[in-house]
Amino acid sequence: MEAEQTDYQDVVDQALQLVYSHHHRLISQLHPAAFSPLTLDQLRKGPLGQDLLRLAKLARGQVREPKEEVLAAIDSVLQLLFWPAAADDYSVPRSFWDTELGRMLALAKYRAYDPAELVSIGNAAQQLGVTRPTIYRWMDDRTLNYVRDDMSGRTFVVRRDIDNLKRVAAELSSDL
């Protein structure tokens, strides 16, 4: 377990340094005199550092928090990493979830859900009457929320989203 904790500290520190380097690059183009150097310890104490440290503890199973708080913290990190300037939205490349940071966030997200709230991809496709590639496309465009269990390597779809899609489909077909 100790090695896992050390790995997550490294992951957190690398993420903080990555965001900080982008910040420095942007500030140097906007107003270089406004840049104020920060230490790694200062970055860890900032809002992003605190979110990442909380998510690391959640991923390790050391703490539990309400699902909504976990999802909000993860979304905050993902927005910071993947929302380009002037874009209306952001998307997370599927390959991100294979990085150490992606695996840490995925495990924190997985632990926030009760197993009864999750459905396998095959089961989701069957319930919605679509193919597995359609489920993956809906996961990519955030029509369906999903959770990856890094320990088993399986991906699950959030049951509530499947139920919502079935309800919308039923409403549309009743309107025809």
C-alpha positions in Angstrom: 0.0 0.0 0.0 2.9 2.4 0.8 4.2 2.1 -2.8 0.7 3.0 -4.1 0.6 6.1 -1.9 4.0 7.2 -3.1 2.9 6.7 -6.7 -0.2 8.8 -6.1 1.9 11.6 -4.6 4.1 11.5 -7.7 1.0 11.6 -9.9 -0.4 14.5 -8.0 2.9 16.4 -8.1 3.3 15.7 -11.9 -0.2 17.0 -12.6 0.4 20.1 -10.5 3.7 20.8 -12.3 2.1 20.3 -15.7 -0.7 22.7 -15.0 1.7 25.2 -13.4 3.9 25.1 -16.5 0.9 25.9 -18.7 0.0 28.7 -16.4 3.5 30.1 -16.6 3.4 29.9 -20.4 0.1 31.8 -20.5 1.1 34.4 -18.0 4.4 35.0 -19.9 2.3 35.9 -23.0 -0.2 38.0 -21.1 1.8 39.9 -18.6 5.2 38.5 -17.6 5.6 40.8 -14.6 2.4 39.3 -13.1 4.1 35.9 -12.8 5.0 34.9 -9.2 6.9 31.7 -8.8 5.3 29.0 -6.6 6.9 26.1 -4.8 5.6 22.5 -5.1 4.4 22.8 -1.5 2.5 25.9 -2.3 0.9 24.2 -5.3 -0.1 21.2 -3.1 -1.9 23.6 -0.7 -3.9 25.3 -3.5 -7.4 24.3 -4.6 -6.2 22.0 -7.4 -3.6 20.4 -5.1 -6.2 19.8 -2.4 -8.6 18.3 -4.9 -5.9 16.0 -6.3 -4.8 14.9 -2.8 -8.4 14.2 -1.8 -9.0 12.2 -4.9 -5.8 10.2 -4.2 -7.1 9.3 -0.8 -10.4 8.4 -2.3 -8.7 6.2 -4.9 -6.7 4.5 -2.1 -9.9 3.9 -0.2 -8.7 5.9 2.8 -11.7 8.1 2.9 -15.3 8.3 1.5 -17.1 11.4 0.4 -20.6 11.9 -1.1 -20.6 10.9 -4.8 -21.6 14.4 -5.9 -18.5 15.9 -4.3 -16.2 13.3 -5.8 -17.7 13.8 -9.3 -17.4 17.6 -8.9 -13.7 17.4 -7.9 -13.0 15.0 -10.8 -14.9 17.3 -13.3 -13.0 20.3 -12.0 -9.6 18.5 -12.7 -10.7 17.3 -16.1 -11.9 20.8 -17.1 -8.6 22.3 -16.1 -6.7 19.7 -18.1 -8.8 19.4 -21.2 -11.0 22.6 -21.8 -9.3 24.6 -24.5 -9.5 28.3 -24.6 -12.5 29.6 -26.6 -14.1 26.2 -26.8 -17.7 25.6 -25.8 -17.0 22.3 -24.1 -14.2 19.9 -23.5 -13.6 16.2 -24.2 -11.3 13.8 -22.4 -9.4 11.5 -24.8 -10.0 7.8 -24.0 -6.3 7.3 -23.8 -6.1 9.7 -20.7 -7.7 6.9 -18.6 -4.6 4.8 -19.3 -2.3 7.3 -17.7 -1.5 7.2 -14.0 -3.5 10.3 -13.3 -6.4 8.9 -15.3 -6.3 5.6 -13.4 -6.3 7.5 -10.1 -9.3 9.6 -11.0 -11.1 6.5 -12.4 -10.6 4.6 -9.2 -11.8 7.5 -7.1 -14.9 7.7 -9.3 -15.5 4.0 -9.2 -15.3 4.0 -5.4 -17.8 6.8 -5.2 -20.5 4.6 -6.7 -22.5 1.8 -5.2 -22.1 -1.3 -7.4 -25.9 -1.4 -7.9 -25.7 2.0 -9.7 -23.5 0.5 -12.4 -24.2 -1.6 -15.5 -21.8 -3.5 -17.8 -21.4 -2.1 -21.3 -22.9 -5.2 -22.9 -25.9 -5.0 -20.5 -26.3 -1.3 -21.3 -26.3 -2.0 -25.0 -28.9 -4.7 -24.6 -31.2 -2.5 -22.4 -31.0 0.4 -24.9 -31.2 -1.8 -28.0 -28.0 -0.5 -29.5 -24.6 -1.8 -30.3 -21.5 -1.7 -28.0 -19.8 0.9 -30.4 -22.9 3.1 -29.9 -22.4 2.9 -26.1 -18.8 3.8 -26.5 -19.7 6.8 -28.7 -22.2 7.9 -26.1 -19.6 7.5 -23.4 -17.1 9.6 -25.4 -19.7 12.4 -26.0 -20.8 12.3 -22.4 -24.4 11.2 -23.3 -23.7 8.3 -20.8 -21.5 8.6 -17.7 -19.2 5.8 -17.1 -16.9 4.4 -14.5 -13.8 2.3 -15.0 -12.7 -0.2 -12.4 -8.9 -0.1 -12.9 -8.5 -3.2 -10.7 -10.6 -5.4 -13.0 -10.1 -3.3 -16.2 -13.9 -3.3 -16.7 -15.9 -0.3 -17.7 -19.4 0.3 -16.4 -22.2 2.7 -17.4 -24.2 4.6 -14.8 -27.6 3.0 -14.5 -29.4 6.4 -14.0 -28.2 7.5 -17.4 -29.5 4.3 -19.1 -32.9 4.8 -17.4 -33.0 8.4 -18.5 -32.3 7.5 -22.1 -34.9 4.8 -22.0 -37.4 7.3 -20.6 -36.6 9.9 -23.3 -36.9 7.2 -26.0 -40.3 6.1 -24.6 -41.5 9.7 -24.6 -40.4 10.3 -28.2 -42.1 7.1 -29.4 -45.3 8.0 -27.6 -45.3 11.4 -29.3 -45.2 9.7 -32.7 
